Amino acid sequence: MKSSALFDVAGRATIVTGGASGIGFACAEAMIDNGARVTLMDMNQGSLDEAVKTLSARGQVRGEVVDVTDRPALRKAFVNTAAHYGRLDVVFANAGISGGPGFLQLDGNRNPERMIESYTDEQVDKVVGVNFFSTFATIQAAVPHMKKSGGGRIIVTSSISSMMTEVHVAQTYVMSKAGLPQLVRQAALELVGYNILVNAMAPGPFITNIGGGRLKDPANQKLFEKFSPMHRMGKTEDIQGLALFLASPASAYITGQQITIDGGVTLGIAD
């Protein structure tokens, strides 16, 4: 089997939520550069327009402005996309937000504003709503179209926070990601009979715009690099090989799995 066939995604009708920047944009790049037809979905009109403009010279791309927490609007955007392509093959359920810092500050002292009793109802509902419930809604929106197409791939952006405790990451973020691996397993079990494979990518600390770009701050980068055996944070291009793998025939016998991509952070500190 040649690699060109193993990783062939040419023509695959693809949706990427949260696709205007960061990991979502990187996934879209990987798909477009390999011949897929991609719709970026994002709530930020300006960023979406810029992303579509950037990628349009490299392949077939279009944009849909949508807030993934607006379920009727999300379903309509999926209907529009499936109608445009005549099918739906791949969905990256990627949209997500940060919950901000955790209960420890960079100096090791506790942050009174980040104690578990300090979170407001609005903070909890927003983070869990975007990171967990909208992922469920995205899968719901995708499935009818994939059943009509005879199958498909759903790839969820989870996090290593779904499998470990955190001190520098918000409680709301950790719990919002914790349910995703089980959601992936449950959906995979139900949908495998329809040739719909469901898997997750679990990134460690990546340099993106999430949380207002707080991981672009050199002080924050230095902290997170300390916990990485590679002594660096992830770059968005680091996700592209895994994204292409899960969207392609190379992963045809894999479903219900969460694949960690963290530079070894979950292994512990080596030196």
Number of C-alpha atoms within 10 A of each C-alpha: 6 7 8 9 12 14 18 20 25 15 16 22 24 28 31 26 28 26 31 26 21 18 28 27 24 22 25 30 23 19 28 24 15 19 17 23 24 29 27 27 27 24 18 16 15 11 14 23 17 13 21 20 14 12 18 13 9 13 16 17 22 20 22 23 19 22 20 27 20 12 17 13 14 24 18 14 22 22 18 13 23 21 12 13 16 13 20 29 26 28 26 29 27 27 26 25 19 21 21 18 20 22 21 18 15 15 6 10 9 14 13 12 12 20 14 13 8 10 14 9 8 8 13 16 13 18 24 21 18 21 30 24 19 22 26 18 19 25 20 15 19 24 21 14 21 22 17 13 17 13 21 28 26 29 24 27 25 30 26 23 22 19 17 10 12 17 14 18 19 23 23 22 25 24 19 28 22 19 17 25 24 14 20 25 18 13 22 23 15 12 19 15 10 16 16 23 28 29 28 27 24 23 21 21 23 24 18 17 15 18 14 11 11 17 20 15 10 10 12 13 18 14 15 19 18 16 21 23 17 16 19 18 23 20 15 17 15 17 21 19 13 17 23 21 16 25 28 21 14 16 17 14 7 12 23 20 17 22 18 19 20 24 21 16 24 17 11 10 13 12 9
